Every structure is written in C-alpha cells, then in structure tokens.
Amino acid sequence: MYQHHKLNSSRLVLLLKQWAHAQGVQPRLDVAEQLSQWLSTVDAVALSRALHALESTDSPAIPHKQHPVDSRALQAAFQSTRAELVELVTVPPAPVKPGRQRADNTSPDQPDPQAAAEFAVHVARYLALHKQLDARVAALRLQLRQGLSVGPPGLRRLAALDAVLQQMLGAREQRLWASLPGHLERRMAQLRTAHEQHLKAAGRDDDPHRWSLPGGWLHAFERDLQALLLAELQVRLEPLAGLLEAAQNDAPCSTHSAPKTRKTPEPETGMIE
C-alpha cells in the first residue's frame, strides 16, 4: 500500500504535484519510491566498501590531528549563502524587449508583451539561475565538509560519506534537475490556455499589456517560476543543513558552540491556478 513519506513534504514535490493535478496528469510514483531506485546493487556494494574504508581511516593506529569544529562560522556561511541565493531568485526580471521594431511599430526600446510570452526567454533565465545555484551550493557544501573534516572521528566520517554520496548520486540528481524545465514549459502552456478559455467564455478581447500585471497569466507564471527556484534551493540545501546540524550537535564538545540553525523567512510565492 502507498505510504506517505517525510520526503513528500518537500516544497518541490508538492509544487510539481500541484502543477500535474492542474494539467490532469497523475504522478507516476511516490518520491520515496523513486529515490529507492537510485541505488542499484552495484551502487550498494560500492557504498558498503566506501563505509568500510571510512572506518579504517579512523583506526587508532592512524593518528589524526583534531581541532574543534567552528560551528558558528559554518552556520554564518550557510545563512549568508542561503540569503544571497533567495535574493538572487526573487529579484524581478528585467522587462523583455523585442529584438527589432515589429510590424505594429513596437519600439525595440519598449517592453514587448508578445516577446515576454515566449518560453525561450524564461527558460534561458531559469537555466542561468539554476547554474548559479549549482555552483554556489556546491562551494558551500565543500566548505562545510572541510569544516567537519578537522573535527572528531564521527564528523570526519560524515564529511567523507557526504563526498562519496555526492559523487555517487550526482549524475542522477543532475538528470532530475534537467527535467524541471519541461514541467515549467507545460505549466506556462496550461496557464495561457486557461487564460484564453476564460476570455472566450466571457466574450472579451485579449490585452497583452495586462498579461504581466497582477491577475494576469504571465504574472502568475513568473510567480510559479520563482516558486520552482525556491523549492529547488530548499532541496539543494537539505544535505548541507544536515552537515551543519551535525556540527552544531557536536558543538558542546568544542569551544565554538552555536545555536541551532534558525530558518530565515522566505518571500511568499503562492501559485495561481
């Protein structure tokens, strides 16, 4: 029987399910069931060997120079990077302008609602932001691992295990990220179709200049694009939050104790059906 899993509370999973429901599409598998297919038998064997190797590196016969983990500095780096990335993905996009003057005399210097309705414009911006998220989160993850690697054996093993899992699951994770633009394109088409059907039913003429105003279908799509990026950021930061929590739990044993991570408020990104 299908059982709900903690992973179902992921904002990204809930968002994609909401879009699929609006499009009349049934999700294929529970997210936990999909993740269970990520590790094959070969992967499981490789992971087991990696765990044994990590245990052997902390043998008493192999001395390690141990330092207190500065969990406060790690928390500051996490919060700072997270705040910068939230700001990055929530900055309003620049108005889209036509490449040249159109037949209707729209000036190349003026915003063009027709150009803004092209998915290519939005996917280019999404992919650029996606690339920045990827690079910044990877750098922060490495910084957290380096911070843990100077600490006691348990934290050193956790840092090494995180590196092994990132390498093992990285290719599959990238394929999943690469599938998100497809969901975004279908969402845009669904919103535009609903807009056109509403106009037809009401017997009203369309006004492209209202598409990007509050209540317009393009405005709703922009909010959805932002929501997708924020949900992606949340998923990307979850492993890093785990590393940070481990460092903070060990903090009483060091001179660099720090409180638990407190989540900073995020902007509201409600979706419009």
N, C-alpha and C positions, 0 to 999 in steps of 0.2 A: 504494500500500500504506500502511496505517496506520503512522505512525511516532510513537514516544514523543517528547514534547517536554518541555523543562525545566519548563514550567508544570504538567505532570502531577504534579510533586512537591508542589504546593500542598496544604496540610493540608485546605483547604476542599474541593478537588476530590476528594481521597482519601476524605474523610468522606462526601460525597454519593454517591460510587460505592459505598461500603460499605453505606450505607442502601438504595440502589437494588438492590444484589445481594441483601440480606436480604429485600426485598419482591418479588423475582423480576422486577425491571424492568431492562431493558437501557438504558444511557445512549445518547442519540441520536447525539451527536457528540463527538469528541475536543475538549477545551477549547481547544486551539490552533486547531482548525478553526473553532470558534465565534467566537473572538476575531478571526479573519481576516475575518469577515463584518461586523465592527463599522464598518469604514471603507468607505463607498461611494466611487464615482468622484468624486462631488461633494465628499465629505469629503477625499479625497486631494488634489484641486485646492486646496481651502481650506487644507489643511495646507502644501502647497507654497508658496502665497502667503505664509502666515504665516512660513515659514522664510526666504523672501527678504526679508521685512520685517524680521526679526530681524537678518539680516546687514547690512542697510543702516543699522540703528541704531548699529552698531559701526564705522561708517566712520571713517577717520582724520580726515575733515573735521568730524566731530561729536565735540567733546571731552567726556570723561566724567571726573568726579571719582572716583578709585578708592581704596578703602580695603582693608586686609587683612580677610579673612573670619575671624571669630571662630568657628572650627570647634568649639572646646571648649565654648563657650556653646550652640551649636546641638546638640551631642551631649548636653549636660546636659538641654536642653529635651526632646529626643527620648526619652531614657531615663526622665526623670521622668514624662512624659505616658504612656509605654507602661506603666510600673509602676502608675500610678494606674488605668489602664483595665483592666489584668489583674486588679487587686484588685477593681475595680468589678464585673466579670462573674463573679468567682469567689466573691463573698460569698453564703453560703447564703440562700435565700429565706425570708421570714417564713412561719410556718405559716398555711395557708388556713383561715379560719373561716367558718361559714355566715352568711348574711345575717340569718337569724332562726331561732328554735328550730324544729327539724324535728319531724315526727310521731313519730320514735323518741326524742324528748326530748334530742337532742343540743343542748347549750347553745351559744348564739352566742359564748360566750367560750372555747370549746374548739376545738382543731383539728378539721377535718372532712375525713376522707379522701375522701369522696364528692365534696366540692367541689373538693378538690385534683386530682381525676381529670378535671376539666373542662378541655378545651384552651383555652377562652377565658381562663382565669386565667393560663395560661402564656404565651399569645401576647401578652397585654397587657403582661406583664413583659418579654418579649423585645423588643417594639416600643419600649418605653420605654428599654431599654438600647441598642438599635440607634440611637435618636435621639441619645443621649448620645455614642455612639461617633462618629457622623457629625459632630456639632458639634465635639468635641474634636480629632478628626483633621484636620478642615478648618482649624481655627485653627492647629494645629501646622504644617500644610503651608504656610500663608500665612507663618508666622513663618520657616520655613526658606527660602522663596523670597525674603523680604525680606533675610535674611542674605546670600544669594548675590548679590542684585542690586547690592550695593555693591562687589563684588569685580572680578576681571579679566573681560575680554570673554567668555571661554568660560563662566564661571559665570553671568554676566548672561544670556547666550543660553539657557542651560539653565533658569534660573528662568522666563524668559519663555515658553520652549517648554512647560514644565510647566503653566503657566497656560493656554496655548492648548489643550493636550491635555485638561486637566481640564474645561474648558468644552465641548470638542467631544464628549467621551465621557461626560460627567456624566449625561445623561439615560438613556443605555443602561445605565450602571452602576447607577443607581437602580432601573431595571426589574428587573435581576438580583437586587438586594438584596430587592426586593419579592416575589420568587418563593420566598425561603427559608422563610417561614412555612408554605407549602404542603408543603415537604419535611419540616418539623418536625411538622406535623399527621399526615402519613402515617406518620412514624416512631413517633409516640405510639400510633396505632391498631395498628401492627404489633406493638409491644411488649405492648400489652394483650391482643391476640388470642393471641399466643404464651403469655402467662400463663394465659389461660382454657383454652387447649387442654392445657396441661401439667396443670392442676388436674383437668380432665375425664379425662385419661388415667390420672392417679394415683388418681382417685376421692376426691378431697379437697374439703372445703368451703373457700370463699374467706374470707379475713380482711382486710378493707380496712385495718385498722390496721397491717398488715405491708407494705403497698404501698410506703411511703416509707422502709422500713428497708433496710439493705444486703442486696442479693439480691432485693429487690422490684422489680416492673416500673416503678413510678413513680420509684423511686430511680435506676434505670437511665436513665429518660427525662430526669431532671434533669441527670444527668451528660452526656447527649447534648446537651441544650440548652446547657450550659456549653461543651462542646467546639465546638459550632457558633459560638458567640460568639467564642471564642478563635481559631478558624480565620478567621472574618470579620475580626477585628482584625489578624491576620497579613497578610491580603491588602490591607487598607486601608493598612497601614504600609509595604508594599513600595516604592511610589513615593517615599515620604519617606526611606526608608533609602537609596535611590539618590541623592537630593539630598544627604543627609548624607555619603555616601561620596565624592561629587564634591568637596564642601568639604574633606574630610579629605585627599584626594589632592592638593589644591592647597595644603594647609597648609604644606609645606616652604618655599613661596614667601612665607609670611607669618610674622608674629611670634606667631601664635596656633595653633601646631601642636598636634595632639591625636592620640591613638592611634586605631586603627580601632575602630568600634563593636563592643562585645562584647555578645552576647546574654545577657540575664539568664535564669536558669532559670524555667521555667513549670511550673505545677502539672500533675500527671498527670491526664489526662481520658480514660482508656481507655473504649471503648464496650463494652457488654454485648450480645451478640447474643441 
